[in-house]
Amino acid sequence: MQLEPSTLETINQWLNGNYDQDTKNEIQQLVNAEAYTELTDAFYRDLEFGTGGLRGIMGAGSNRINKYTIGTATQGLSNYLNKKYPGKVVKVAIAHDSRNNSDYFAKITADVFSANGIVVYFFQGLRPTPELSFAIRQLGCRSGVMLTASHNPKEYNGYKAYGWDGGQFTSPDDTEVMNEVANIRSIDEVKFDRVEENIKLIDEAFDQIYLDKITELSVSPEAIARQKDLKIVYSPIHGTGITLVPKALAQFGFNNLTLVEEQSTPDGNFPTVVYPNPEEKEAMTLALQKAKEIDADLVMATDPDADRVGIAVKNNEGEFVLLNGNQTGSLLIHYLLTAWEEKGKLDGNQYVVKTIVTTNLIEAIAKAKNVTCYSTLTGFKWIGKLITELQGKKTFIVGGEESYGYSIGELVRDKDAVISCAFIAEMTAYYKDKGTSLYNALIEMFVEYGLYKEELVSLTKKGKTGAEEIKAMMEQFRKTPPATLGGSKVTTLKDYELGIETDLNTGKVSQLDLPKSDVLQFITADGSIVSARPSGTEPKIKFYCSVNAPLADKAQYQEVNDQLTAKIHTVMQDLQA
């Protein structure tokens, strides 16, 4: 195997350019070993600074996360900020998670910002992503950076960039930042020389400001006071949640918290799990074992940067069952709207938010409570953007997406597992105080609004040809949408790339009021929805399938649930026919 000329040129730039000797030695070893596959992957392109920032495998190379790709991203972001706010003091906040090298990359980020005349508020220790989002607004910053790769495997790290409102950049700013990063042609343009007086440290005292504001949002303190000994098991899965989740639960009034000790120490190697992702049953194994030992009421686990949370509750046979993101999000929204209603706080000016691939059960609940429900594109940044747009006009209660990310109140503009853990515990106490359980509340919610069941099916193809196959698949769906899915006629096609909705019965076309995105939705006469969404970064397509049916009473739950599982299977077969 030979290296492509362009790849070889990039390798030589790194070997001969202004890079440190350790980096050059690492590259030279690969060259000497003729490790062409590894060299190609590390150098065949520049690691793309996308709408959310950077994410990749750590190591030497233009397509890796390292001092130089982090430095280049920060130089580009600095150039954007200094052009956007000329003659003004520009402030940014920086935090990092528990991943290997996150603290080092955070320091590099601070060095480059400070060298560009930007004032840096720097979290001294590891902290959750949502606290960074909060800090940006609280400290009057124009931007912020979180060093994290969320729940990716341990080899990864990343760089999440935020705007002035504490949300990730959206159009047009995201493109402007990406262009500034792409415009840096040489490492010599990156200013690495730290200016100490531009760096201000944030210590633990700041945590208390955040925790106090979270506690102010509590809706059912009386129920907590009566159920303060609720048995909670919590795991931070070796991540940042340990810094704030136990404190938030204590401040809400819970005094019977059991930590999963084996996962409580921050560790970027994530030694007890395959993936540090609370969406994966495997990552919850130790927490579930602990819950059985102590007969817990609630199990919660957060991912390394504490923006997502997975939970488990006891069913009526005393077994712990994991809830998915749609179920937990629906429960949170139902609880909060019910509790606000009971306190007489709903006056028609409140709203909730979900994404277009998140369960429509949320819409049904909001409609029944006369609360506006908005749907945004996939990604919490769109929820954050809407909160900023409506601030001062309407009151945001809660929002969430199917991928285990939720937020309550207007403190942050990103998923917040710290706030979510506090409110999931409050919700559990609320139902226990009424003599029931979170599991029973779930089934009762289904009886009231219908049993909604969702499944995500991912189809991965190989390489360049795979990407072309997926593109062809989307084109085919656009031209000839399926006539029926799961035995029900497809009546509506929503094409978010073209920004149009087509009534397939009448041919009537209307506009969709959302930014463009390569997503297709097929909606059937019986309310089933399938969303097809290709990945922007790999040859992969995701199908989000949602079906529903009435549930007459709790006793029929298992039977109807099984019917819906079979229906999802049929729908997916119809799609791939």
Phi, psi and omega in degrees: 000136178249154177277143174298144180305320182292323178295315180299322179296317179294319178301315180295325177299319180288323181289330184252352185271193186275060180244154184289160187295324179300317178298314180297321179297319180299318179292315183298324177299319179293321178297312181299324181277359182054041180277070190292324180297313181294317179297318180298313182296327182281337189230001187288345178204171171275137176304124189284130171274101183268193184297333180261356182117222182244150167205134180184181178282142179282144178152178179282140177137158182288340180253030182230161172273120179201179181309322189278322177287325175294316179298318180296316178300318182290324177296317178297316178295322177297316180298318178299312183296317181291332176282322183287327183237063184294138177074006180250156173283117181262127180244144175226160175240145180227135174222167179215158179264199188267005183294156176302132178074359180301319180295321179294315180294327176296319178296316178300316179301315179296318179304310186291315176303312184297324179292341178263015176079017182261137180279128185248125168264115191244117176293123184296323181240173179297144182212156179294151176308313183299330178291329175296314179302317178298317184297322181304314182284318183296323184262005178067038180276159176266343183198176177197160179224134174246124177271105184195155168237031178050241185252023176295165176301165189297338181289348187263155165213175184195181191215107180258125184256139184236153177267187187298334184269003181085006176256157175294151184301139172236177183298141002270354187297324181301318179293321180298317179294314180301319179296319179296320179294316181294334182286348180278112187264341184220148178296339179293343179279347183273127181268106183263355188278106184302136174248102191303321185291348178272001185246123180243130184273139174257124181254191186294341180300330181293328179305321185293325178300313180296312181298320179297319181290326175297315184297327178299337182280346184306135183255334185235056181298332181292318179297320179297318181301324180279337183242033186296340180265018174311130183276110182246132171252132182227137173232130174273004183044053176065021185245200188282344183304332181300334183287333188228329185298312178301321179294318180297317180296319179296318182290331175289338177120006180273129185237016182231060183263131175247121178273147171279095189304322183297342183242012187271342179271126178302132184202115182292352176271351179043059193295339186261000183226160173283309175233136180279058188235114182292354173285339183268129180304321183302321182292341182266359188305308183295322179296319180293322176300313180298319181298320178295318180303316187257001183057059185288159173272330189209139175239132177224143175218138181248157179279175189305326180258010172055045170249349177236151179221136173251146182226158173226145179226163180274132174276186186284353174264003179082010178264146178277130177240141178277136174264145176273177186296324178293320181293313181295318180298317180295318178300315180300313182294318179296316179299309185296318179293322178294314182293319176298318180298314180297328180274001180071027185264352180273119181233017179091355182256009182260162177210160173235163182223142171224174174260167186294341179258008179265152187310140176280358172303323180300318179297317181297319179295312182299318181299317180296332181264006183058039177245135180295136175240120177261147172245132179243173172298164179295139181113129186293341180300330180287325175294314178302318180298318180295319178301317179295318181296325185264359183301131180087346179255315179226163183255122177278125178267304186200151176213160179193168175225162188296341183272035169072022178244129183219160170211149182235131179079176190257023184287325184231168179237031178213171174304142184222101181282343177290306176299317183298316179301317180299318183280331175294320176294317178300316180299318179296318178296320180301313181287322178296323179296334178269007177083016179233197182223168179295323178297314179295325177298323178297311182294320179296324177297320178294322178297319183288318189245353185107148179273113178257134180227132182236152174214142177253124178244123179254136177242118181249129176254174184257128167058206186296317180295325178297317179298321179292322178299319181291322177298316180296323179298315179295321179296319179297316178300322181293316183289311183229084178297152179301142182286319178223153174224125179060031178082006180239140184294135174282118186253338183223137172240121175253123180245101186283343176287318179273346179074031182228153175242128182245126172278111186285348175280316186254344184082000181293134182246132175230163183275143173264133185265058178218156176300158184287142180202143184281076179225136173244140175234130174252125181241130184261169181300329181266014174088006174287147180226132170238126177250128177253124185220107178287150175286143177278348189241347182213161182286075188215143175231139180250135173248118177261114184250129179230126177232161179208160178205153176295149175236108187292317175205167187301328184296336182270002187307308185298318181298311181292322178300317179296321178298318181291325176300315179296323181294318178301318179300316179295316179302313181294325176295318179299321181295322185267003182291000000 
